[in-house]
């Protein structure tokens, strides 16, 4: 049995005691994480494949300062947000399905990612079954937004990649990191189990150690923030976890470079560029962490995270996840939130996740269950 398979057997959400203030704070952080990531994703979506010179030529010396059209509208999100939402869905389903005696979260996440993969090939939700749940029936998700090849190929059949037999064993693209923030919101779990679950689920599409470990490190950082740690402290804890893992060197060095860049002077696009372009997992993580650390506020951090010649939507998303978790939903620029594609779905899912984590036993269990909840998150 893997570490993640045993997670929650002594420190899961049901064991926590949640007061009203703690529930409200947690819900704000969950909303902030998911909305912040989506806002950063949408801010970078229109310049994802442009060089810094091209961005400045088209949008001025300061680069992108507001949403620009992408995929036919302003505020459009990409596969980063799509997959993040299905990560949340899979985590809720794992906790609900535990009532049946089945407890293997990687399997539930794989099923969720397969539901995302269906949105990339099907015309719409008409063919979804009741057991697919409510998120898979959201019509706006049925559109391709430049999904990564490794994500698509890794989920093209029903074999689940594992650490022993990963999918795409040579791939370390950022598709692992950009979807992994929700693992860190499992605040009732022990940090090492959060890290492990993110690593195991990354192997379902990207088998290179760096792709997996960068996802684990990102989840661990978000976990620290959701528990109230400062960002510097959360990064140091993640580095300590990384140090014990074979193949950690690229991820460790990237995070250390991000911390070193903070001490080198005023933040700038050129300093961001020194950390890479963000196409690989460790570079995307380093850029997102750097921009979150030096951010004067959410708006400043997200602008910095997307104005570079690389994977702007993914680095914006990662930075937004971090800043939203730290500061909560009310820190996000309201104009950007108001124009964000899928905002209602994101908020609904965030609130469902917060409710499951804090009040799950009242929603489902051996003594009874809410029929409405099980219709949304079936045990099948």
N, C-alpha and C positions, 0 to 999 in steps of 0.2 A: 504493500500500500504506500502511495506517495505521501509526502508531507501534506500537500494540499488536500488529499483525500481525507486525511485525518483532521483537517482544520475545523475549528468550531467545537471540538469535543471537550471544552473546558474553558473556553474564552470567547464563545460566540455571542452574537448580539442578544440572544435570549437571556444570557447570564447578566447582562448589564442592567443597572437600575437607572431609569431615565426620569429626571424631574422635568417640569414644564419648560424651564429656562434652557436646560440642556437640549431638549427636543427642538426648541425654536432655533438655538444656535446651530445645531447639526443640520437642520433643514436649510438654513440660510447658506451654510457652507456647501451642501450638496447642490443647491440651486446655483450658487456662485460658480462651482466647479464646472457643471454641465453648460450653463449659459455662457460663462467666460470662455470656455473652450470653443463653443460654437461661434461666439463673436470674433475671437481671434482667427478662427478658420475662415469665416466670411470676409474678414478684413484682408486676408492674404489671398483669397481665392482668385481674384482678378489679376494678380501679378505672379502667380505661382511659377510660371516658366520664364519669367523675364529677368534679365540681368539688372544690376543696380543702375547702370547707365541708362538702360531702356526705361526703367521705372522713373528715373529723374527726368528723362527727356519727355515722357508722356504726362507726368503728374507734378513736375516742378522740383526744385532743389530739395525740398523736404520729403519728397516721395509721396506715398499714399498717406493721407491724413484722415480719410473717411472711406466708407464703402465705395467701391467702383463696380460697375456691372460685371457680372460673371454668370454664365449659364442662363442668360436672358433676364437677369434682374439684379437689383442691389440687395445685399444681405444674404446671398445664396451661400449655403454650406456645401461641403464636399464629403467625400467618403470618410474623412476623419470623424466628422460628427455622426454620420450614419453608423459607423462601426462602434463608436463610443456608446451610442444609445442601445445598440444590441448587446454590448457588454453589460450595461445596466440590466437589461431585460434578462439576460442569462443568469446574473447573480440573484435577482429576485426569484426566478424560476428554481434555482438550486435550493434556496431556502424553503420554498413552498414544497418542493418535491421531497424534501427530507422527511416529511410526515409519512411517506410511504415506506420508510426504512432505507431508501436509496440515498446515498450521500457521496457523490463524486462530482464536485463542481466543474472540473475540466470537461466532463461529458456534457453538462448543461450549457457551458459556454460554447462548446463546439456546435451544439444544436442551434444556439442563438446565432452564431456566425454563419451557419448554413442558411438560416432564415434571411440574414442580410444578403448572402450570395444570391438567393432567389430574387431579391429586389433588383439585382443587377442584370437579370436575364428575362424576367417576366414583365409583361406589359403593365400589370397592376395586381391588386390584391384579390381579384375575383376567385382565383383558384386556391386561396388559403383555406385551410381547415380550421375547425374550432380549436383544435389543440395547438395551433400556431400562436394563439394569444392575440392581444389587441394591438401591440406595436406592429406586427407584421401586416396588419390591415390598414395601416396609415398610407394612403395613396401617394402622398407627396414624397415618400421615401423611394418610390419606384422610378429611379432615374440614375444614370451613370454620371458620376462626378470625378472622373479620372482615377478610378480605383487602381491600386497597385497590382501589378501582374502576379506577385507572390501571394497576395491575399486571394485573388481569384483562383489561381491554380491550386493553392493549398486547400481550398474549400470546394474544389470541382467534383470530388467524389466523397463518399461517406466514410472513408478511412480517416480516423482522427490522428493527426500527427502527435507524437509524444517525444519526450526528451531522448528516449532510446531509439525511436524511429521518427525523427522529425520530418515534416514536409519542407521542401526546398532547403536542404541542409547547408547550402553555400550562401543563402540570402541573409543579409542583415539590414534590409531596408527599414525605413522609419515607420512602416505600417504596424509594427508591434507596439511602438511607444505611443503613437497618436491615439490609440484606442484604449489605453491601459489605466487612465486616471481613475475610473470607477473602482478598481481593485483597492485603491488606497482609501476609499470611503468605507471600507469594512472596519470601522473603528473598534468593534468588539473583538476583532481577531488579533492574535499576536503578530508583531511586525514580520517575523521570519516566515510566517505562513502566508501573509499577504504577498511578500516578495516571491515565494515559491509558486503560488497560484498564477501570478502574472507571467512568470517564466514558463510554466507548463503550458499555459494557453498561447503564449507567443510561438511555441514550437509547432503549433497547429498550422502555421503558415510560413514561418521563417525559422530555419533550423540552426543558423550560425550562432555560436555562443554570444556574440555581441548583440545580435538582434534580440535574443531572449533576455540577457542580463540587463540590457538597457531598459527593457520593459519592466523588469523586476525592480530596478533602481528607481524608475519613475513612480511606480506604485508605492514603493516604500517612502519616497519623499512626500507624496500626497498624503499618505497615511499619517506621517508625522505632523503635517500641517493641519489635517482634520482633527488631530488630537490636541492642537494648540501649540505645537513647537514653532519656533522661528525657522525661517527658510534655511539659514546657514546651518542650524543645528540639525534640521531634517536631512540636508545633503550630507553632513558628516556621518550621521547614522547610516545612511544608505551606502556610503563609501566603506564603512566598517562591515556591512553585510557583504558587499561586493568582494572584499579582500579575501573572504573564505571560499570564493567560487572559482573553480578552474576556468580559465579563459576570460578573466575579468579585465585584463590589462587595458584594452581599448576603451572600455566604458569608464574605467577608473581614470585614465589619462584625460579623457574628454571632460569629465566633471572637474578634475583638477585644473585643467586649462580654463574652464569657465570661471572658477573661483579666482584664478590668477589674473584673468582679464579684468575682474572687478577692481583690482588694486592698481591697474595700469593707467588710470586716468578717466577722463570724462567718456561716457558711453557714446558710441557713434556707429553708423553702419559699417565703417571700415573695421572697427573692433569686433563687431559681430562676424564679419567675413573671416576674421582670423581664426574663428572656431569651426569653419567649414561652411557647407552650403545646406546641410540639413537633410540631404537625401538618404543618408544612412542613419541608423537608429541612434548611435552614440553622438553624432553631430547634432541631430535634431534635439536631443535631450540637452546637450550642452548649451545650445543657443537659447532654448526655452528657459532653462535655469538662469543663465546669465541675465537675460532681459528681465526676468521676474525679480532678481536680486537688485538690479540697478534702477528699477522702475520708480519714478517719482510718484506716479499714480497709475491706475489701470490703463488709461488712455496712452500715456507716455510709453509704458512697457509694451503694449501691443503694437503701437506704431513702430517701435524699435525692432520688434520681433518679426515683422513682415517686410521691412524695407531692406532687403538684401537679395543678392542674386542666387536664389536657391528655392527650397521647398517652403515657400512663405506661408502657405496655409497650415502646414503641419507645425512649424515653429510657432506661428501665432496661436494655434490651438493649444499646444503644450504650455506656453506662457499664460494663456488665458485660464487653463485649468488650475495652474498654480496660484495665480493672483485671485481668482474667484474663490478658491478654497481658503486662502488666507483672510480675505476681506469680506466675503459673503456677497450675496446677490446685489445688495444696495450700493456696492462700490462700482458697479458696472455702468458705463455711460448710457443713460436712459434712451437717448436717440438711437444708439446702435442696437440696444435690446428691442426697442419698438419695431425696428425694421427687419429684424432677424427672421429668416425663413424657419418655419417649424417651431416658433417660440412656444406655442400652446402645447405641442406634444412634448417638448423638452421639459417644460415646467410640470406637466402632468406626470411624466416619468420620474422626474426628480422627487416630487412629493410622494409618489408611490414607493420609491426606494427608501426615502427617509421613514415612511410609515412602516414598511416591512422591517427595517433595521431596529426601530425603536418599539414597535407594537405588534410585531409578527405573531406572537402567541395569541393575541386577541383576534387575529384575522383567520388563522387556520391552525389546526392541531388535532390531536386525538379526541378531544372533547367536543369538537364542533368546528365549523368553518363558515366563512362568508361566501355564499354562492357567487356574489358579484366579483369577489377577489379571485376565486378559482376560475371564473370565466375569463378574467383578464390574464391570469398567470396559471394556466392549467398544470396539473401534476403530471400529465402524460409526457 
